[in-house]
Amino acid sequence: MFLPVLPLKLLLLLLHIGIPAATAQLQPDFYSQTCPKAELIVRNVIDKAMARQVRNAASVMRLQFHDCFVNGCDASLLLDDTPNMLGEKLALSNINSLRSYEVIDEAKAALEKACPGIVSCADIIIMAARDAVALSGGPNWEVKLGRKDSLIASQEDSNNIMPSPRANASYLIDLFSKFNLSIKDLVALSGSHSIGKGRCFSIIFRLYNQSGTGRPDPAIEPKFREKLDKLCPLGGNGNVTGDLDATPQIFDNQYFKDLVNGRGFLNSDQTLFTNYWTREYVRQFSLNQSKFFKAFVAGMIKMGDLQSGRPGEIRRNCRVVNSRPVDILLES
């Protein structure tokens, strides 16, 4: 069906200036009638991806955070660059860092085969993140679904929003508060680093020039620093990876125990224990895994509720929009 030019231009204008469209009403069992096996299909894909490479769990889980903080949970993160759009994949916090996009592609392909045109890529990210946690030994929870996929992505927005591994707790507290996420949410969600790895590139400054002093971060426990010095020598390969906690394949509260003992890998991790406002939550979670799990689930659900209110669609391919490129529509 042919769409008139004027409404399309108005639609794109709304997109660019951020006037919200109707916000989707998210709810559990959103696909119970239209695609009843949707959640099972996604979980099976994540299970197989983890069997191939266990690190896929941490990588898939991180996608929710990096997607939802940039204009809401709308799968804008998954869009490939085009000649007329710089997307989020090559943003500073994502390039050479985020991975496992192909796992989401696999889930989308399986869903398109079972119920074409029904399940959004944005919802796949939310389901996949939950499944990655549960299949790694962490909590399971009921996810709310019904999101639409963004028609655009913005590298600039991602660069302006996403924090650096160098970020300190004060900065992170301010950032999370902008999304109505509390200090407790911040500390609990940082526990996502219970699984996975980080790059030497992200910690070289901690080891050799913390805050421009020419010295290592004094918060690093000495024996742990020696281990990191060997893993990440000055002038070495920045893409070498180290474990984010002592049990990198199991979702547990070891991450917080490590922070208490000065063995946090990233500056943005260890700062949670050196900061007055976040320290008590680190202590609590290090002593009580159930309390951590409960707070983590609450934070993930709150983060999953973030929406831009912009128009969207159900993409057939998570990497590209279904409609014509924005620049062509504007010239129509």
N, C-alpha and C positions, 0 to 999 in steps of 0.2 A: 504494500500500500504506500502511495506517495505521501510524504509529509511536507506540508507547506514550509517555505523558507523562513518566514517570520517567526513562527513558534520555535523552530530550531535555533535561531539566533537568540531568542529570548532565553531558551533553555541554557545555552552556552554562557550567556551573560550571567545568569543565576549561578552557574558553576564557578565562574571566575571571581565574582564579587562576594560569593559566600552567603547569599541569601538562602536560608534553609528551606528545603522542600519538606514534604511530610516525612516525619521520622518513622522508620519501620518499627512496628511493635514486635519486639523479640519475645519468643516464648519457647519453652521446652516442647519437644515433639512437633515442631513446626512442620516437619516433612512426614508426619505419621500417615497421612492420606496420599500424598503425591509421590513420596519416595520412602516407603516405610523401612527399607533396609539401608538407608543412607549412612547412619552412624556405624553400623556393622561393616559396611563396605570400606569406610575410611579407616576404621580400626584395623581391619585385615591388611590394608596397604601399609599402615605404619608398622605393624608387626613384622611384615616381610622386609620392609626397609631396614628395620633394626637388626633383623637376622643377617642381612647383607653387611651392614656396618652399624655397630651400636651407636656410634657418634651421631647418626641421623636423628636420634631422639632429641638430643640437646639442640641440634640445628633447627629442627622443625618447631620445637617449643619456642625458640627465640623469635620466630617469624611473627608470632602474635604481638609481642611487645613492639617490634619494629614497624609493624603495620598499624596497630591501633593508636600509637602515639602521634602519628602523622595523619591528621585529618580524619581520625576515626577508623574503625575496623571495616575497611572497604576493599581490601585486596589491591589497593593502589601499588603496594610494594611489589607485586608480582608482574606488573606491566613492564615489558621490554621497552627500551628507548626506541624512538622513531626519528626520522629526519627532522621532525618538528616538535619533539617532546623529549626532554631529558627527565627520565624517570628516577626512581629511588634506589635502584640496584647499585648504582655507582656513587651514591652519596658517601660522605666521609666515614660514617659509622657502619656502612654496609659493604663497601668494596673490599674484596679480599678477606671478608669476615663472615657475612651471611652465606649459607650454602643450603643444599638439599631442596632447591626449588623443584628439581625433577621429581621429588617424592609427592609434592602437591600436584604436579602434572599427572602422575600415575593415579592419584586418587580421583582427580577430575575426569580422566579418561574412563575409569571404572564406573563412575557415577553417570557419565554421559551415555554409557552403554546400557546401564540399568534404567535410567529415567532421564532422558535428554532434556536439557534446557530447564531443569528444575532447581538444582542445588548450586548456590553461589560459591565462588572461590573464597569469598570472605568467610563464609560459614565453614568451609573446608579447613581453613587456617585455624579457626577456633576449635573445631573437633579434633584436628590433628595434634594441636598443642596439648589438649587434655589427654589424648590417648598416649602421647609420648611420655607424659608424666606417669600415668597409671601403669604403663607397660614397663617403666623403669623402677617400679616398686613404690611409687608415690601414691597420693590420693586419687580417687576417681570422683567425678562429680557430674551433675546434670548441667548441660550447656543450653543456653538460650540461643535460638536460631531465627533466621528470617532476614538476614542482611542482604543488601544489594552490592554489586561490584561497581567500583568507581569507573568513571569514563576517562579520567585523567590521573596523572601522577606528577609529582614535583620534586626534583632533586633539591632544589633550593629550600623547600619546606622541610625536607628531611634534615638537611644540613643545619637549619636554624633551630630544630627541635631536639634531635637525638643527642644524648650526652656522650661525652668522650670517656674512654677508660681512665683518663686522668681526673675525672670529675670528683669533687669532694662531697661529703654528706650534706653540707649546707646548700650547695648548688642543687643536689638531687632532691632535697626536701622541697625547695622552691619549685622545681620543675614538676614534681609529682602533685604538688598542691594545685597547680594550674589545671589539673585533670580531676580535681576533687578526690585525689588519692592521699591518704593520711601517711604519717610517719610510719605507723605500723604496717600499712600496705607496702610502703617503700622497702622496708627491711624484709618483709615476708617475700615479696616478689623478687628481691635480689637473691633469695634462696633458689631461684631458678639455676643459679650457678652451682647448685649441688651436682649437676651433671654437665659433662662437656669439657672443652679445652679452650685455652686462650693463647694468643700469639705472643712471641717474644717482643715483637714490635710495640705491643701495648704496655710493656713493663720496663723497657730499657731505661727510661728516665727514672724509674723507682730505684733501679739497681745502681745507677752511676751518677745521677744528677737530679735528685729530688728537689723540687722547688728552686732549681738553679744554684744549689749549694755545691755541686760537684761531688756530693756524697750520696750514699744510699739512704733510702727511707728508714729512719730509726725505728719505725713500727714493725719492720720485718724481723722476725726471730732469727738470730745469727746463723744457726745451722740450716734453716730453710733458705736464707739468703745465699749461703754457700752452694746449695743445690741449684738455686736459680742462676747463680753466676756461671756454673758449668753448663747449664742448659742454654743460657742466653748471654754469651760473652759479648763484650763491647766490640762492635764491628762485625758481629756474626749475622747469621741468616734470621731476619726478622719474622719469617714465616714459620719457623720452628714453633711447635705448640707444646704447652705444658698443661697438666691437669688443674682444673679450677678448684678442686678439693681432693682430699685423700681417697675418696670413693667415687670417682668420676663417672661410673656407669650405673650407680645406684642413687635414686632420688631419696635422700634422707637428710638428717640435720647435721651431718658431718661438716658441712660448709660453715655453720655457725661455730662449731667447736674449733675449727681451724682459725677463724677470726679471733676468737678469745685467746688463742695461743700464738697470735702474730704470724699466722701462716696463710693469710689471704693472698691470692695470686694478683689480682688487679688492685690498683689504688682505690677505685670506686667500691671495691669490696672491703678492704681493710679499714677504710675511713669510717665505715659504719660502726666499728668498735672504738675508734679513737674519738668520735663525736659524742658529746654529752647527750644529745637528744635521741640518738639511735642506739646507743650502747645497751640500754636496758632491754630492748627488744632482742638484740643479738644474744644477750645472756639468757633470756627466757627461752628462746628457740633452741639454744644450745643444750638446754637442760630438759626440754620437753618437746619431743618430736611431734606429738599429737597436736600441741598448740601451734606449732609451725605449720603443719598440714592444714589445719582449720583456717588459719590466717592467710595462707597461700591461696587456697580455694576462693576465699572471699575476695582477695585482691584480683585474681584472674577473672572472676565474674564481673567485678566492677570495671576492670579494664575492657572486658569484652562488650560492655554497654556503651562505650564511647562511639558516637556516631557524628558524622559531619552534617547530616541533613541534606546533602547534595543529591541530585538525581543519579540514578544508577541503573544497572541492568544485570542479567544473569549471563556472564560470559560463557561462550562455548569453549574457549581456550583461555586459560588464566593469564596468558602472556600478552594477549591483544584484545582490544575492545571489538565488539561485534559491529558497531556502527562505523561510518566513514570517519577518517581523521578530522580533527577539530579544524584545521586550517582550511580544508576543502569545504566544510560546512559553512564557515564564516564567509567564504568567497561565493557561495551559492546565490 
